[in-house]
Amino acid sequence: MKIATSIVIGRQASPTLAAQAVSQAMLKADITIANSVLLMLSSEFASDPQPAIRAAAKAANCTQVIGCSATGIFTEEDWVLDAPAAAVMVFGGNISIQLASVNPAQALLTLTAPNAINNTWLNDGNTRYGGISGDVIGQGPFSVWQNAKGDSSGRVEAFFTGVKLASKASHGLKILTKPKKINATDGYDIELLDHKTPYAALQKAWKMHYKSKAHSKNEASSPNPVPSHLIMAIYANSAEAINHGEFKQTTLIGHDENSGNITLAQPLQAGQFLSWGLRDQASAEADLLATTQQLTQELGAKADFGLLFSCLGRGPFYDGIDHDLKVITQQLPNMPLLGFYGNGEIASVGDVNQLLPYSAVLSLFSAFSP
């Protein structure tokens, strides 16, 4: 296949990094002119990406260069954080990237700045997958580009020609409780969950998880306090939807010791169902493994390349090793892979496009036979 990636790391945000990455990828793909280029630049380029974009277009001998800036970027060979870098995927042969001027049959690769997102656009009839450009604290500047130039709309929408696509989100959560019905809410507060105070139920679930984990490691079973920063509220309109993985999720903001209420980042409604989930490295790794295997089976053919959009709170942020990247490269060795660590992920869950937290969205592509 005439598809290849390259990543180049430097000391300064120089256009040379982008040109070198493209040249190396084209050499690996055995092409002299690229049909299209996906270009990811580290956040050091975000304030003025245009010189690097031009350098990439010149090296590729094409103007169909799309991409965005992000805190961390990666290919199947390496990943980088906190250093100027450029990562690219080049396309030759029968495969190219087309901008979505009309509604295509294929799902849309979507790259967007945080300030360009709205629910009307997110669910405009197109199925989407992608990620949110940004830096480590979710502030500006943000940059996206298409046609080898920055785009003031803050969004890029495109699709691939000549390929079959399989895409799925991996939430990577350890589910602590079965779905319970919400009985009463007050704004962002959950007041009654299965006719009980929600914080007491969460404490009980956490103690059971902690004791089980401690027992497996032969450690003391006295639990630590509930790690609120790692807890996610998983919710849907039915228990069945949660059990089938078709849920939404939001973070826990705080709790009231006296009332037992829990405050979430999103307001939920009485009648919805809620489970508590834990952000957990082992669960994230196992879930992404299952997702990779499922997508490979769905393709029904060898995956020729892949895209991965991973949250800043995953990957190397667990323990300095990108377990997401490791899972995919072990399952699909030598497959060209490109992606970034962003401030949110976009995927279709239960036929609804969602902006996801702490997730990884994997998309695999298989080229049509000529």
C-alpha positions as CSV (number, residue, x, y, z in Angstrom):
1,M,0.0,0.0,0.0
2,K,1.2,3.5,-0.8
3,I,0.4,4.8,2.7
4,A,3.0,5.6,5.3
5,T,3.6,7.7,8.4
6,S,6.5,9.5,10.0
7,I,7.1,11.6,13.1
8,V,9.9,14.1,13.6
9,I,10.8,15.7,16.9
10,G,12.8,18.9,17.3
11,R,13.9,21.6,19.7
12,Q,12.0,24.4,18.0
13,A,8.7,24.7,16.2
14,S,10.4,24.8,12.7
15,P,8.7,24.2,9.4
16,T,11.6,21.9,8.7
17,L,10.0,19.3,11.0
18,A,6.9,19.1,8.9
19,A,8.8,18.9,5.6
20,Q,11.1,16.2,7.0
21,A,8.2,14.2,8.2
22,V,6.5,14.3,4.9
23,S,9.6,13.4,3.0
24,Q,10.3,10.4,5.2
25,A,6.8,9.2,4.9
26,M,6.8,9.5,1.1
27,L,10.0,7.6,0.9
28,K,8.5,4.8,3.0
29,A,5.3,4.8,0.8
30,D,7.5,4.8,-2.4
31,I,5.7,7.9,-3.9
32,T,7.0,11.2,-5.2
33,I,3.6,13.0,-5.2
34,A,1.0,12.5,-2.5
35,N,-2.7,12.5,-3.1
36,S,-3.4,13.8,0.4
37,V,-1.6,14.4,3.6
38,L,-2.8,14.2,7.2
39,L,-0.6,16.6,9.2
40,M,-0.6,16.7,13.0
41,L,1.5,19.4,14.7
42,S,2.3,19.8,18.4
43,S,0.8,22.7,20.3
44,E,4.1,24.7,19.9
45,F,3.0,25.4,16.3
46,A,-0.6,26.4,17.2
47,S,-0.1,30.2,17.2
48,D,1.4,30.2,13.7
49,P,1.1,26.9,11.9
50,Q,1.0,28.2,8.3
51,P,4.8,28.0,7.6
52,A,4.8,24.3,8.6
53,I,1.7,23.6,6.6
54,R,3.2,25.2,3.5
55,A,6.4,23.2,4.0
56,A,4.4,20.0,4.3
57,A,2.5,20.8,1.1
58,K,5.7,21.6,-0.8
59,A,7.4,18.4,0.3
60,A,4.2,16.4,-0.7
61,N,3.7,18.1,-4.0
62,C,0.0,18.5,-3.2
63,T,-2.3,21.1,-1.6
64,Q,-4.7,18.6,0.0
65,V,-3.1,18.9,3.5
66,I,-5.5,18.7,6.5
67,G,-5.0,18.4,10.2
68,C,-4.7,20.2,13.5
69,S,-2.5,21.0,16.4
70,A,-2.5,19.0,19.7
71,T,-0.6,18.6,22.9
72,G,0.7,15.2,22.0
73,I,0.9,13.4,18.7
74,F,1.9,9.9,17.6
75,T,2.4,7.3,14.9
76,E,2.7,3.6,15.2
77,E,6.5,4.1,15.8
78,D,6.6,6.8,18.5
79,W,4.7,9.4,20.5
80,V,5.7,12.8,21.9
81,L,4.5,15.3,24.5
82,D,6.0,18.6,25.5
83,A,8.3,19.0,22.6
84,P,7.9,20.5,19.1
85,A,7.0,17.8,16.6
86,A,5.3,16.9,13.4
87,A,3.5,13.7,12.5
88,V,2.1,12.8,9.1
89,M,0.3,10.2,7.1
90,V,0.7,10.4,3.3
91,F,-1.6,8.8,0.8
92,G,-0.8,7.6,-2.7
93,G,-2.4,5.2,-5.2
94,N,-6.2,5.1,-5.2
95,I,-6.7,6.5,-1.7
96,S,-7.2,10.1,-1.0
97,I,-9.0,12.5,1.4
98,Q,-11.9,14.5,0.2
99,L,-13.4,17.5,2.0
100,A,-17.1,17.1,2.8
101,S,-18.8,19.6,0.7
102,V,-21.9,17.4,0.5
103,N,-23.2,14.6,2.8
104,P,-21.2,11.5,1.9
105,A,-22.2,7.9,2.6
106,Q,-19.1,7.5,4.7
107,A,-18.6,8.7,8.3
108,L,-16.8,12.1,8.5
109,L,-13.3,12.5,9.9
110,T,-13.9,15.5,12.1
111,L,-11.2,17.7,13.6
112,T,-12.4,20.7,15.5
113,A,-11.3,23.4,18.0
114,P,-13.3,23.5,21.3
115,N,-14.8,26.8,20.5
116,A,-16.3,25.6,17.2
117,I,-18.4,22.8,18.7
118,N,-22.2,23.0,19.0
119,N,-24.8,20.2,19.2
120,T,-26.7,21.3,16.1
121,W,-23.6,20.8,14.0
122,L,-22.4,17.7,15.9
123,N,-25.6,15.9,15.0
124,D,-26.5,17.3,11.6
125,G,-27.2,13.9,10.0
126,N,-23.6,12.9,9.4
127,T,-21.9,10.1,11.4
128,R,-18.6,11.4,12.8
129,Y,-15.4,10.3,14.4
130,G,-12.4,12.4,15.4
131,G,-11.0,14.6,18.1
132,I,-10.7,18.1,19.6
133,S,-7.6,20.2,19.0
134,G,-6.1,21.9,22.0
135,D,-3.4,22.1,24.6
136,V,-2.9,20.5,27.9
137,I,-5.2,22.8,29.9
138,G,-7.9,23.0,27.2
139,Q,-7.2,26.7,26.4
140,G,-6.1,28.4,23.2
141,P,-4.7,28.8,20.7
142,F,-6.3,26.1,18.6
143,S,-5.5,25.5,15.0
144,V,-7.1,23.3,12.3
145,W,-6.3,23.4,8.6
146,Q,-7.5,22.1,5.2
147,N,-6.4,22.8,1.6
148,A,-3.0,23.6,3.1
149,K,-4.1,26.6,5.0
150,G,-5.6,27.4,8.4
151,D,-9.4,27.4,8.6
152,S,-11.1,30.2,10.5
153,S,-14.2,28.1,11.1
154,G,-12.3,26.0,13.5
155,R,-13.6,22.7,11.9
156,V,-12.4,20.3,9.3
157,E,-14.7,17.6,7.9
158,A,-13.4,15.0,5.4
159,F,-13.8,11.4,4.2
160,F,-11.6,8.9,2.5
161,T,-12.1,7.5,-1.0
162,G,-11.3,3.9,-1.9
163,V,-11.6,2.4,1.6
164,K,-14.0,0.6,3.9
165,L,-14.2,2.1,7.4
166,A,-14.9,0.6,10.8
167,S,-14.9,3.0,13.8
168,K,-15.7,2.7,17.5
169,A,-15.2,4.5,20.8
170,S,-13.5,2.7,23.7
171,H,-14.6,4.2,27.0
172,G,-12.2,2.1,29.1
173,L,-14.2,2.3,32.3
174,K,-14.6,-0.3,35.1
175,I,-18.3,-0.4,35.8
176,L,-18.7,-0.4,39.6
177,T,-22.5,-0.6,39.8
178,K,-25.5,-2.0,37.9
179,P,-27.8,0.7,36.3
180,K,-30.0,2.3,38.8
181,K,-33.0,4.5,38.2
182,I,-32.7,8.2,39.1
183,N,-35.6,9.2,41.4
184,A,-35.0,12.8,42.1
185,T,-32.7,15.6,40.8
186,D,-32.2,19.3,41.5
187,G,-30.3,21.0,38.7
188,Y,-26.9,19.3,38.6
189,D,-27.5,17.4,41.8
190,I,-28.6,13.7,42.0
191,E,-30.7,13.5,45.1
192,L,-32.1,10.0,45.0
193,L,-30.8,7.0,43.1
194,D,-32.8,3.7,43.4
195,H,-34.6,5.4,46.4
196,K,-31.2,5.8,48.2
197,T,-28.8,8.7,48.7
198,P,-26.4,8.5,45.7
199,Y,-23.2,9.1,47.6
200,A,-23.8,6.3,50.1
201,A,-24.3,3.9,47.1
202,L,-21.1,5.2,45.5
203,Q,-19.2,4.7,48.7
204,K,-20.5,1.1,49.1
205,A,-19.5,0.3,45.5
206,W,-16.0,1.8,45.9
207,K,-15.4,-0.2,49.1
208,M,-16.4,-3.4,47.4
209,H,-14.1,-2.7,44.5
210,Y,-11.2,-1.7,46.7
211,K,-11.5,-4.8,48.9
212,S,-11.7,-7.0,45.9
213,K,-8.6,-5.4,44.4
214,A,-6.8,-5.5,47.7
215,H,-7.6,-9.2,48.2
216,S,-6.3,-10.1,44.7
217,K,-3.0,-8.4,45.7
218,N,-2.9,-9.7,49.3
219,E,-3.0,-6.1,50.5
220,A,-4.8,-4.5,53.5
221,S,-8.5,-4.0,52.6
222,S,-9.1,-0.7,54.4
223,P,-10.4,1.5,51.6
224,N,-9.1,4.9,50.7
225,P,-11.6,7.7,50.2
226,V,-13.6,7.6,47.0
227,P,-11.3,9.0,44.2
228,S,-13.8,11.5,42.9
229,H,-11.5,12.6,40.1
230,L,-11.5,9.1,38.7
231,I,-15.3,8.5,39.0
232,M,-17.5,8.9,35.9
233,A,-21.3,9.0,35.9
234,I,-22.6,6.7,33.1
235,Y,-26.2,7.5,32.1
236,A,-28.8,6.6,29.5
237,N,-32.6,6.5,29.2
238,S,-32.7,2.7,29.9
239,A,-30.7,0.1,31.8
240,E,-30.4,-1.9,28.6
241,A,-28.6,1.0,26.8
242,I,-26.0,1.1,29.6
243,N,-25.6,-2.6,29.5
244,H,-25.0,-2.5,25.8
245,G,-22.4,0.3,26.0
246,E,-24.7,2.9,24.5
247,F,-24.4,5.5,27.2
248,K,-23.3,9.0,27.8
249,Q,-20.9,10.0,30.6
250,T,-20.0,13.0,32.7
251,T,-17.7,13.8,35.6
252,L,-18.4,14.0,39.3
253,I,-18.0,17.6,40.6
254,G,-18.6,17.1,44.3
255,H,-20.8,15.7,47.0
256,D,-22.6,16.7,50.2
257,E,-21.7,14.6,53.2
258,N,-24.9,15.6,55.0
259,S,-27.5,15.1,52.3
260,G,-25.7,12.4,50.4
261,N,-26.3,14.3,47.1
262,I,-23.8,14.2,44.3
263,T,-23.1,17.1,41.9
264,L,-22.3,16.2,38.3
265,A,-20.9,18.3,35.4
266,Q,-24.2,17.7,33.4
267,P,-27.8,17.9,34.7
268,L,-29.6,14.6,34.5
269,Q,-33.3,13.9,34.8
270,A,-35.5,11.7,37.0
271,G,-36.4,8.6,35.2
272,Q,-32.9,8.2,33.5
273,F,-30.6,5.3,34.6
274,L,-27.1,5.8,36.1
275,S,-24.1,3.6,36.8
276,W,-20.9,4.6,38.4
277,G,-17.7,3.9,36.4
278,L,-14.0,4.1,37.4
279,R,-11.3,5.4,35.1
280,D,-8.9,2.5,35.3
281,Q,-5.7,1.6,33.4
282,A,-6.3,-2.1,33.2
283,S,-10.0,-1.7,32.2
284,A,-9.0,0.9,29.5
285,E,-6.4,-1.5,28.1
286,A,-8.7,-4.5,28.1
287,D,-11.6,-2.5,26.5
288,L,-9.4,-1.1,23.7
289,L,-8.1,-4.6,23.0
290,A,-11.7,-5.8,22.6
291,T,-12.5,-2.8,20.4
292,T,-9.5,-3.4,18.2
293,Q,-10.5,-7.1,17.7
294,Q,-14.1,-6.1,17.1
295,L,-13.2,-3.5,14.4
296,T,-10.8,-6.0,12.7
297,Q,-13.6,-8.5,12.5
298,E,-16.1,-5.9,11.3
299,L,-13.7,-4.9,8.4
300,G,-13.5,-8.5,7.3
301,A,-10.1,-7.7,5.7
302,K,-6.6,-6.6,6.6
303,A,-6.6,-3.1,8.1
304,D,-4.3,-1.0,5.8
305,F,-4.2,2.1,8.1
306,G,-5.7,3.5,11.2
307,L,-6.5,6.7,13.1
308,L,-6.6,7.0,16.9
309,F,-7.9,9.9,18.9
310,S,-7.1,9.5,22.5
311,C,-7.9,11.7,25.6
312,L,-5.2,13.6,27.4
313,G,-6.2,11.6,30.5
314,R,-5.3,8.3,28.9
315,G,-2.3,6.8,27.1
316,P,1.1,7.8,28.7
317,F,-0.7,9.8,31.4
318,Y,-1.4,6.6,33.4
319,D,2.3,5.7,34.0
320,G,4.4,7.2,31.3
321,I,3.7,4.4,28.8
322,D,1.1,4.7,26.1
323,H,-0.9,1.5,26.7
324,D,-3.4,2.5,24.0
325,L,-0.7,2.7,21.4
326,K,0.9,-0.5,22.7
327,V,-2.4,-2.5,22.4
328,I,-3.0,-1.5,18.8
329,T,0.6,-2.0,17.5
330,Q,0.6,-5.4,19.1
331,Q,-2.7,-6.4,17.5
332,L,-1.9,-4.8,14.2
333,P,1.8,-4.8,13.7
334,N,3.3,-2.6,11.0
335,M,0.0,-0.9,10.3
336,P,0.4,2.8,9.6
337,L,-1.3,4.7,12.5
338,L,-1.6,8.4,13.2
339,G,-3.3,10.3,15.9
340,F,-3.2,12.8,18.8
341,Y,-4.0,13.3,22.5
342,G,-6.9,15.8,22.6
343,N,-9.3,17.6,24.8
344,G,-12.2,15.3,23.8
345,E,-13.1,12.7,21.3
346,I,-16.0,12.5,18.8
347,A,-17.7,9.2,18.0
348,S,-21.1,7.8,17.2
349,V,-22.6,6.0,20.2
350,G,-26.1,4.5,19.9
351,D,-26.4,6.3,16.5
352,V,-25.8,9.7,18.1
353,N,-22.6,11.6,17.8
354,Q,-21.1,12.4,21.1
355,L,-18.3,14.5,22.5
356,L,-16.6,12.0,24.8
357,P,-14.4,12.5,27.9
358,Y,-11.5,10.1,28.7
359,S,-12.1,7.9,25.7
360,A,-10.2,6.6,22.7
361,V,-11.8,6.5,19.3
362,L,-10.2,4.0,16.9
363,S,-10.9,4.0,13.2
364,L,-9.5,1.2,10.9
365,F,-9.5,1.4,7.1
366,S,-9.2,-1.3,4.5
367,A,-8.6,-0.4,0.9
368,F,-10.9,-1.7,-1.8
369,S,-9.4,-4.2,-4.2
370,P,-8.5,-2.6,-7.5
